Amino acid sequence: MRKIDLKNKTVFVTGSAGFIGSNLVLELLRTQSPVSIVGLDNMNDYYDVSIKEWRLSEIEKCAAEHHDAAYQFYMGDLADQDLLNRIFTEHRPEIVVNLAAQAGVRYSITNPDAYIQSNLVGFYHILEACRHSYDNGERGVEHLVYASSSSVYGSNQKVPYSTDDKADNPVSLYAATKKSNELLAHAYSKLYDLPSTGLRFFTVYGPAGRPDMAYFGFTDKLLKGEKIQIFNYGNCKRDFTYIDDIVEGVIRVMQGAPERRNGEDGLPVPPYAIYNIGNNQPENLLDFVTILQEELIRAKVLPADYDFEAHKELVPMQPGDVPVTYADTTALERDFGFKPNTGLRDGLRKFAEWYKDFYLHD
Ligand SMILES: NC(=O)c1ccc[n+]([C@@H]2O[C@H](COP(=O)([O-])OP(=O)(O)OC[C@H]3O[C@@H](n4cnc5c(N)ncnc54)[C@H](O)[C@@H]3O)[C@@H](O)[C@H]2O)c1
């Protein structure tokens, strides 16, 4: 693995107004300055844009506090190849972190176009820009890190999910685009010696997270007095990964690029890697919502006498759902000495406190 010192480097982060992207930019500013960060986001309204604006304002504040850091934001689309080329020509990023994507599994049933444009056409534009960064003998991009997803495991039964397992039976268009990203990256790594690392994230949660995700939706519903549905009577286990753990993992991975080397045939072996980033500790869904509910009461999002039992409905499994999913993180630990470790209560406490401040301040 080739070590990369992020100090004095230019890092291009796509999806920088998104949940993971914004937290990554904040942590880079805090811990890696002097660093130069270029952000891109199209600020689409897939979910409440005011959360994206709030995240950008947090970044602006943080950048202003770090005088030795440079930060520039572009509002634009990955599908706009001219814009990407302009950004690469002007800033010459050494590290590219592609987090912009159309996320969500259910939305892909009604809005397939968004997935093709952002996740396939957009990702192809990133790969092309990385490839041409080497034109004219330039040093170019030293490491492309991009978001994949645990959804590539489809309905695999074997747990924990390992990057050595077969993952070519996606069960949603979203998953199919993420798996395609890994395949495209492999081809570009091989053809152009582009060091690339794909990260399969497992359900990420935390403050200013995504309103389309279950824990956020549960909170909205409980607050409105509506019932939440808990599938498989709460007996399904998932890996919930706290945002700070994800960010720490991404920053560590950014600093270790797969080595460029030639194989026995004298041709480049693709400098290519894939890792899981998950908690490696599956939690029962019912325990998760119980802790969430307790923390919502503690943060005064819900009243102390909230009748939780009356607002939860235990329902059977949905077709296609898998009872247990969690990440095998052995490779991440081996190569980067890191494994997520934030407990559910700590993480949900921070989410509940943020929710209170953001939505319910006087
Ligand atoms: N949060 C999770 O649990 C999770 C799990 C697995 C994988 N992922 C992946 O991690 C990445 C980040 O996820 P997130 O949770 O921060 O999602 P997010 O939706 O909060 O962030 C993505 C950002 O990208 C922007 N974007 C989307 N399409 C774009 C385009 N064509 N051009 C420019 N910007 C665009 C959106 O406006 C958004 O701000 C995504 O690739 C997602 O698929 C997330």
The ligand as a Gaussian input file, in Angstrom:
#p B3LYP/6-31G(d) Opt

LIG

0 1
 N      -25.788000       6.609000       4.259000
 C      -25.741000       5.287000       4.078000
 O      -26.219000       4.523000       4.909000
 C      -25.058000       4.701000       2.866000
 C      -24.954000       3.311000       2.787000
 C      -24.329000       2.758000       1.671000
 C      -23.816000       3.573000       0.681000
 N      -23.950000       4.915000       0.770000
 C      -23.389000       5.734000      -0.321000
 O      -22.560000       6.739000       0.237000
 C      -22.629000       7.931000      -0.543000
 C      -23.018000       9.101000       0.326000
 O      -24.272000       8.799000       0.918000
 P      -25.042000       9.819000       1.863000
 O      -25.762000       9.003000       2.859000
 O      -24.139000      10.900000       2.286000
 O      -26.132000      10.352000       0.825000
 P      -26.629000      11.846000       0.549000
 O      -27.803000      11.706000      -0.364000
 O      -26.827000      12.582000       1.822000
 O      -25.399000      12.476000      -0.209000
 C      -25.220000      12.440000      -1.599000
 C      -25.084000      13.860000      -2.092000
 O      -24.803000      13.806000      -3.485000
 C      -25.536000      14.815000      -4.147000
 N      -25.752000      14.346000      -5.514000
 C      -26.544000      13.342000      -5.931000
 N      -26.455000      13.208000      -7.257000
 C      -25.568000      14.140000      -7.689000
 C      -25.055000      14.500000      -8.954000
 N      -25.455000      13.870000     -10.067000
 N      -24.168000      15.496000      -9.035000
 C      -23.753000      16.161000      -7.917000
 N      -24.210000      15.871000      -6.693000
 C      -25.112000      14.875000      -6.570000
 C      -26.817000      14.969000      -3.358000
 O      -27.374000      16.281000      -3.479000
 C      -26.352000      14.688000      -1.930000
 O      -26.083000      15.889000      -1.226000
 C      -23.607000       7.632000      -1.669000
 O      -22.869000       7.226000      -2.792000
 C      -24.420000       6.485000      -1.133000
 O      -24.939000       5.700000      -2.179000
 C      -24.546000       5.505000       1.845000

